[in-house]
């Protein structure tokens, strides 16, 4: 009897539609607490919260990229 292996629909769903690169990020504890508070309030994972905050920081008030 065969066991294991890939089953369609099994496993964790991908959060992104592109490759993900893992990094090590050092933050002051106070900033990490703020990040975790934001992520918790928005029901996000810590990495997803960072991605959203970076995206927001890159946009100007009209919704265009502020830095090119």
C-alpha positions as CSV (number, residue, x, y, z in Angstrom):
1,X,0.0,0.0,0.0
2,X,1.4,3.4,-1.1
3,X,1.6,6.2,1.5
4,X,2.5,9.8,1.5
5,X,3.2,12.0,-1.5
6,X,1.5,15.0,-3.1
7,X,-2.2,15.2,-3.0
8,X,-4.0,18.0,-4.8
9,X,-5.4,20.6,-2.5
10,X,-3.2,19.4,0.4
11,X,-0.9,21.6,2.4
12,X,-0.8,25.3,3.2
13,X,-2.1,27.7,0.6
14,X,0.4,30.2,-0.9
15,X,0.1,33.8,0.3
16,X,1.8,35.3,-2.8
17,X,1.7,34.6,-6.5
18,X,5.4,35.0,-6.9
19,X,8.6,33.5,-5.4
20,X,9.3,34.4,-1.8
21,X,12.8,35.2,-0.5
22,X,13.4,34.6,3.2
23,X,15.5,37.2,5.0
24,X,16.7,37.8,8.6
25,X,15.5,41.2,9.9
26,X,16.6,42.8,13.2
27,X,14.3,45.3,14.8
28,X,14.2,47.1,18.1
29,X,11.8,45.4,20.5
30,X,9.6,48.4,20.6
31,X,9.2,48.4,16.8
32,X,8.5,44.7,16.9
33,X,5.8,45.1,19.5
34,X,4.2,47.8,17.2
35,X,4.4,45.5,14.2
36,X,2.9,42.6,16.1
37,X,0.1,44.8,17.4
38,X,-0.7,46.0,13.8
39,X,-0.6,42.4,12.5
40,X,-2.9,41.2,15.3
41,X,-5.4,44.0,14.8
42,X,-5.5,43.3,11.0
43,X,-5.5,39.5,11.5
44,X,-2.3,39.2,9.4
45,X,0.9,37.2,9.8
46,X,4.0,39.2,10.7
47,X,5.5,38.8,7.2
48,X,2.2,39.8,5.5
49,X,2.0,42.9,7.8
50,X,5.6,43.9,6.8
51,X,4.7,43.5,3.1
52,X,1.6,45.7,3.4
53,X,3.4,48.4,5.4
54,X,6.3,48.5,2.9
55,X,3.8,48.8,0.0
56,X,1.9,51.6,1.8
57,X,5.2,53.4,2.5
58,X,6.1,53.2,-1.2
59,X,2.8,54.9,-2.3
60,X,2.1,58.6,-2.3
61,X,-1.3,60.0,-1.4
62,X,-2.6,59.6,-4.9
63,X,-1.8,55.9,-4.9
64,X,1.2,56.2,-7.3
65,X,4.7,54.8,-6.5
66,X,6.5,57.6,-4.5
67,X,9.9,56.2,-5.2
68,X,10.9,55.0,-8.7
